[in-house]
Amino acid sequence: MCGCFPTGRHYPGIADLIADAIHNVEGLCREFEPGSAWEDIPFAVIDFETTGRDADTDRVIEIGLVTFDKGKVASRESWLVNPGIPVPEESRAVHGITDEELAGAPAFATLMPRLLEVLQGKLPVAYNASFDRGFLFAEIARTAPKGMTPGDMPPAAREDVVWVDPLVWAREILKELQSRRLGDVAKHLGVALEQAHRAAGDAEATGRVLLGLAPQMPRIYGELVRLQKRYAAFQDAELAAWKRFR
């Protein structure tokens, strides 16, 4: 049963039910209309290079922040960050950033006001978003001034907002690919990836990958978040089952 008349028209009231369901999706940015096309919403792609993978003990050493508006790059910023701790050899082998390069860089606390300013009014996006989201929250928790409330924060820095994650969609849409790493997906979609494993290059490529996948994704913002949460839960369950099997 599709909920439609034989002509294909919906039963009376079904459109209202669908609209209500979209508006009640958890994780939406209050700044944006749930029924709007997400491609019309300005978004900010965030990418961090770090000293390691544990947001509780490791630190951000490079920030890449690229904003898009109507499918075009609107701004591109990149900062090195002094983490206050040495960069392990295994991390340096990935991104090539040395302690010497970071010695004169500002601390995250110094850069945070500018970072939050750029993120205001933007839909947050990151490839494998849980990684960058975790580091952003951890760094803010360590450096945010007393008295700052969630209401003062941009969407990316609020716990209740779901970040758009092109990796989730690549896993659903590009099942034929053996690898859905950013570089492999970018190559498949014909997206240039300049300076892989450097924050600004990865951030811009992530935004272009998202736009490349867009024709096969839901157009409505509320539906995008609803389905992404569902797909991500299935993917996490499949990964956990695979790890148990291994």
Beta strands, then each sheet from edge to edge (+ up, - down):
strand 1: 43-50
strand 2: 60-69
strand 3: 72-80
strand 4: 123-125
sheet 1: 3+ 2- 1+ 4+
end
